């Protein structure tokens, strides 16, 4: 998956990160916090802060410990809460760390690590645009904004 963009739901003004499948027009919206949205957007837009922010600090710590993020996986949605795993590779071992998806995604963009979501999660909670026009980013964003006008996190339970 890739991060397609960050937007805000029209009802509660809550940030949403929109993940897109690599081989289709399915999208997975994940509600996140404002701080995490800012961290994701800052890196996607190439902005650097004068001092390390939390996700930058974590990335630097991992690098100093000679560990790397090999992948991030959004695994589940339970009781309106998304779950994710950060898979680290260090000293020839893989370590999985439980994480909020927003933090995992903020780290993934810094590490340029691949992003995955479970097939079941995409099947149950993904939004699919079935026509060829979905390849046009502006049209996808417009259709997604229309979708956001009435949707709430409870719609994904």
C-alpha positions as a Markdown table, in Angstrom:
| # | Residue | x | y | z |
|---|---|---|---|---|
| 1 | Unk | 0.0 | 0.0 | 0.0 |
| 2 | Unk | 1.0 | 3.6 | -0.3 |
| 3 | Unk | 0.0 | 6.7 | 1.5 |
| 4 | Unk | -2.3 | 8.4 | -1.0 |
| 5 | Unk | -2.9 | 11.5 | 1.2 |
| 6 | Unk | -4.1 | 13.0 | 4.4 |
| 7 | Unk | -7.4 | 14.7 | 4.7 |
| 8 | Unk | -10.0 | 15.7 | 7.3 |
| 9 | Unk | -13.5 | 14.2 | 7.8 |
| 10 | Unk | -16.1 | 16.9 | 7.3 |
| 11 | Unk | -18.1 | 16.0 | 10.4 |
| 12 | Unk | -15.5 | 16.0 | 13.2 |
| 13 | Unk | -12.6 | 17.6 | 11.5 |
| 14 | Unk | -10.5 | 14.6 | 12.4 |
| 15 | Unk | -7.5 | 13.8 | 10.2 |
| 16 | Unk | -7.7 | 10.7 | 8.1 |
| 17 | Unk | -4.8 | 9.0 | 6.3 |
| 18 | Unk | -5.8 | 7.4 | 3.1 |
| 19 | Unk | -3.9 | 4.2 | 2.1 |
| 20 | Unk | -4.2 | 3.0 | -1.5 |
| 21 | Unk | -3.6 | -0.6 | -2.7 |
| 22 | Unk | -0.7 | -1.0 | -5.0 |
| 23 | Unk | -2.7 | -3.0 | -7.6 |
| 24 | Unk | -6.1 | -1.4 | -7.7 |
| 25 | Unk | -8.4 | 1.3 | -6.8 |
| 26 | Unk | -9.1 | 0.3 | -3.2 |
| 27 | Unk | -8.5 | 2.7 | -0.4 |
| 28 | Unk | -8.3 | 2.3 | 3.3 |
| 29 | Unk | -9.2 | 5.3 | 5.4 |
| 30 | Unk | -7.7 | 5.5 | 8.9 |
| 31 | Unk | -8.6 | 8.1 | 11.4 |
| 32 | Unk | -5.5 | 9.5 | 13.1 |
| 33 | Unk | -4.5 | 12.3 | 15.5 |
| 34 | Unk | -3.5 | 15.8 | 14.5 |
| 35 | Unk | 0.1 | 15.4 | 15.6 |
| 36 | Unk | 0.6 | 12.2 | 13.7 |
| 37 | Unk | -1.1 | 13.8 | 10.6 |
| 38 | Unk | 1.4 | 16.7 | 10.8 |
| 39 | Unk | 4.3 | 14.3 | 11.2 |
| 40 | Unk | 3.2 | 12.3 | 8.1 |
| 41 | Unk | 2.5 | 15.4 | 6.0 |
| 42 | Unk | 5.8 | 17.0 | 7.0 |
| 43 | Unk | 7.8 | 14.1 | 5.7 |
| 44 | Unk | 5.7 | 13.6 | 2.6 |
| 45 | Unk | 6.2 | 17.3 | 1.8 |
| 46 | Unk | 9.9 | 17.2 | 2.5 |
| 47 | Unk | 9.7 | 19.6 | 5.4 |
| 48 | Unk | 12.3 | 19.4 | 8.1 |
| 49 | Unk | 12.0 | 20.8 | 11.6 |
| 50 | Unk | 15.0 | 22.6 | 13.2 |
| 51 | Unk | 14.9 | 20.0 | 16.0 |
| 52 | Unk | 14.0 | 16.3 | 15.8 |
| 53 | Unk | 10.3 | 15.6 | 16.3 |
| 54 | Unk | 9.3 | 12.3 | 18.0 |
| 55 | Unk | 9.2 | 10.2 | 14.8 |
| 56 | Unk | 12.5 | 11.7 | 13.6 |
| 57 | Unk | 14.0 | 10.9 | 17.0 |
| 58 | Unk | 12.8 | 7.3 | 16.8 |
| 59 | Unk | 14.2 | 6.9 | 13.3 |
| 60 | Unk | 17.6 | 8.2 | 14.5 |
| 61 | Unk | 17.5 | 5.9 | 17.5 |
| 62 | Unk | 16.9 | 2.9 | 15.2 |
| 63 | Unk | 19.7 | 3.9 | 12.9 |
| 64 | Unk | 22.1 | 4.3 | 15.8 |
| 65 | Unk | 21.1 | 0.8 | 17.0 |
| 66 | Unk | 21.7 | -0.5 | 13.5 |
| 67 | Unk | 18.0 | -1.6 | 13.3 |
| 68 | Unk | 15.8 | -0.9 | 10.3 |
| 69 | Unk | 12.1 | -0.9 | 9.7 |
| 70 | Unk | 11.5 | -3.6 | 7.2 |
| 71 | Unk | 7.8 | -3.1 | 6.9 |
| 72 | Unk | 4.7 | -1.7 | 8.5 |
| 73 | Unk | 1.4 | -3.7 | 8.5 |
| 74 | Unk | -2.0 | -2.4 | 9.5 |
| 75 | Unk | -3.5 | -5.5 | 10.9 |
| 76 | Unk | -6.9 | -5.0 | 12.4 |
| 77 | Unk | -9.8 | -2.8 | 13.3 |
| 78 | Unk | -11.5 | -3.5 | 16.7 |
| 79 | Unk | -14.0 | -1.3 | 18.5 |
| 80 | Unk | -13.2 | 1.7 | 16.2 |
| 81 | Unk | -9.4 | 1.3 | 16.8 |
| 82 | Unk | -7.0 | 0.4 | 14.1 |
| 83 | Unk | -3.9 | -1.7 | 15.0 |
| 84 | Unk | -0.5 | -2.0 | 13.3 |
| 85 | Unk | 2.8 | -3.8 | 13.6 |
| 86 | Unk | 6.2 | -2.4 | 12.9 |
| 87 | Unk | 8.6 | -5.1 | 11.8 |
| 88 | Unk | 12.2 | -4.3 | 12.6 |
| 89 | Unk | 15.3 | -6.1 | 11.4 |
| 90 | Unk | 18.2 | -6.0 | 13.8 |
| 91 | Unk | 21.2 | -8.3 | 14.2 |
| 92 | Unk | 19.8 | -10.9 | 11.8 |
| 93 | Unk | 16.5 | -11.1 | 13.7 |
| 94 | Unk | 13.0 | -9.7 | 13.0 |
| 95 | Unk | 11.1 | -8.0 | 15.8 |
| 96 | Unk | 7.5 | -7.1 | 15.7 |
| 97 | Unk | 6.3 | -4.1 | 17.7 |
| 98 | Unk | 2.7 | -3.3 | 18.4 |
| 99 | Unk | 1.9 | 0.3 | 17.2 |
| 100 | Unk | -0.8 | 2.7 | 16.4 |
| 101 | Unk | -1.1 | 2.9 | 12.6 |
| 102 | Unk | -0.4 | 6.6 | 12.7 |
| 103 | Unk | 2.9 | 6.2 | 14.4 |
| 104 | Unk | 3.8 | 3.2 | 12.3 |
| 105 | Unk | 3.0 | 5.2 | 9.1 |
| 106 | Unk | 5.0 | 8.3 | 10.3 |
| 107 | Unk | 8.0 | 6.0 | 10.8 |
| 108 | Unk | 7.5 | 4.2 | 7.5 |
| 109 | Unk | 7.6 | 7.4 | 5.5 |
| 110 | Unk | 10.9 | 8.3 | 7.2 |
| 111 | Unk | 12.4 | 4.9 | 6.6 |
| 112 | Unk | 10.9 | 4.5 | 3.2 |
| 113 | Unk | 9.6 | 1.1 | 4.4 |
| 114 | Unk | 6.9 | -0.8 | 2.6 |
| 115 | Unk | 3.3 | -0.5 | 4.0 |
| 116 | Unk | 0.9 | -3.4 | 4.1 |
| 117 | Unk | -2.6 | -4.0 | 5.3 |
| 118 | Unk | -4.2 | -7.3 | 6.0 |
| 119 | Unk | -6.4 | -8.6 | 3.1 |
| 120 | Unk | -9.3 | -9.1 | 5.5 |
| 121 | Unk | -9.0 | -5.5 | 6.8 |
| 122 | Unk | -9.0 | -4.1 | 3.2 |
| 123 | Unk | -11.9 | -6.4 | 2.2 |
| 124 | Unk | -14.1 | -5.3 | 5.2 |
| 125 | Unk | -13.1 | -1.6 | 5.5 |
| 126 | Unk | -11.7 | -0.6 | 2.1 |
| 127 | Unk | -13.4 | 1.8 | -0.3 |
| 128 | Unk | -13.2 | 0.9 | -4.0 |
| 129 | Unk | -13.6 | 3.2 | -6.9 |
| 130 | Unk | -14.5 | 0.9 | -9.8 |
| 131 | Unk | -14.3 | 3.2 | -12.8 |
| 132 | Unk | -11.2 | 4.2 | -14.8 |
| 133 | Unk | -11.5 | 7.7 | -13.6 |
| 134 | Unk | -10.1 | 6.7 | -10.2 |
| 135 | Unk | -6.6 | 7.0 | -11.7 |
| 136 | Unk | -7.0 | 10.8 | -11.8 |
| 137 | Unk | -5.8 | 11.9 | -8.3 |
| 138 | Unk | -8.0 | 15.0 | -8.3 |
| 139 | Unk | -11.2 | 13.0 | -9.0 |
| 140 | Unk | -10.3 | 10.4 | -6.3 |
| 141 | Unk | -9.8 | 13.2 | -3.8 |
| 142 | Unk | -13.1 | 14.8 | -4.7 |
| 143 | Unk | -15.0 | 11.5 | -4.5 |
| 144 | Unk | -13.3 | 10.8 | -1.1 |
| 145 | Unk | -14.3 | 14.3 | 0.2 |
| 146 | Unk | -17.9 | 13.6 | -0.8 |
| 147 | Unk | -17.6 | 10.3 | 1.1 |
| 148 | Unk | -16.2 | 12.1 | 4.2 |
| 149 | Unk | -19.1 | 14.5 | 4.4 |
| 150 | Unk | -21.3 | 11.9 | 6.1 |
| 151 | Unk | -19.0 | 9.1 | 7.4 |
| 152 | Unk | -17.9 | 8.6 | 11.0 |
| 153 | Unk | -15.5 | 6.1 | 12.5 |
| 154 | Unk | -18.5 | 4.1 | 13.8 |
| 155 | Unk | -19.4 | 3.3 | 10.2 |
| 156 | Unk | -16.4 | 0.9 | 10.1 |
| 157 | Unk | -17.5 | -1.2 | 13.0 |
